[in-house]
Amino acid sequence: MRSEAGLGLKLAAAAGLLFLHVPMAFILLYAFTTEDKSYQFPPPGLTLRWFAVAWERQDIWNALLLSVRVGLMATLLALILGTLAAAALWRSRFFGRDAVNLLLVLPIALPGIVTGIALRSTIGVLDVPFGFWTIVVGHATFCIVVVYNNVIARLRRTAPSLIEASMDLGADGFQTFRYVILPNIATALLAGGMLAFALSFDEVIVTTFTAGQQTTLPIWMLSELVRPRQRPVTNVVAVFVIAVTFLPILGAYWLTRGTESVAGGGR
């Protein structure tokens, strides 16, 4: 039986939640302030005019469109490469398998500045012009890890006997993937893709090293912070980024909850 958490533990959990989320509440509050140069608490007044100002800014729309395009392309690459890597390590047994697994998850464990410097050096050596595709490659390095982790975890809970049974019944490799493997990993793929898009959409460190003259939405926000006027516009965009990032994460959680046991109950 589960014992009820004590008062001290509940207070500690509440304090942790406040520590994490109160700053985001201030971002939301200052998106409505009438003051355009500094942050005052409480705000001198509330207004919706900054949302209209942000809506009319073409530079915001350009940065938003670029971030969405990069996020979608990086997610697509991550879904393909991450799924193939997970399937290969799940089905194969070879010397150095654990080392390969470590190398696959290493990019998300490394500091972003290390990854950014490494990518910039490599792109420079290859003499590839910085632009859209260099940003995509940079984002894909850590998006692959998210997809890989989701898919490999689901595959490890899928009984290998299901695939053997499919083959015994005359299915070829494609039919086995379509009717057996894909239904088992579908929610893991969707959750991994949503998390990958969320990570790509708000990434700033690696983007700084790979973007060249391109401006994604996080880069735009970073550049706007040094300007004294219309700071609430930056907060309006930040509120939008929070929503865009939060919804995929919430969707990924909803899709993967209750998946401790999947078809076959394999280990």
Secondary structure, DSSP 8 states (H G I E B T S, - for coil): ------HHHHHHHHHHHHHHHHHHHHHHHHTSBS-SSS--SS-S-B-SHHHHHHHH-HHHHHHHHHHHHHHHHHHHHHHHHHHHHHHHHHH---TTHHHHHHHHHHHHHS-HHHHHHHHHHHHHHHT---SHHHHHHHHHHHHHHHHHHHHHHHHHTS-HHHHHHHHHTT--HHHHIIIIIHHHHHHHHHHHHHHHHHHHHT--HHHHHH-TT---HHHHHHHHTT-SS-HHHHHHHHHHHHHHHHHHHHHHHHHHTT-SS-TT---
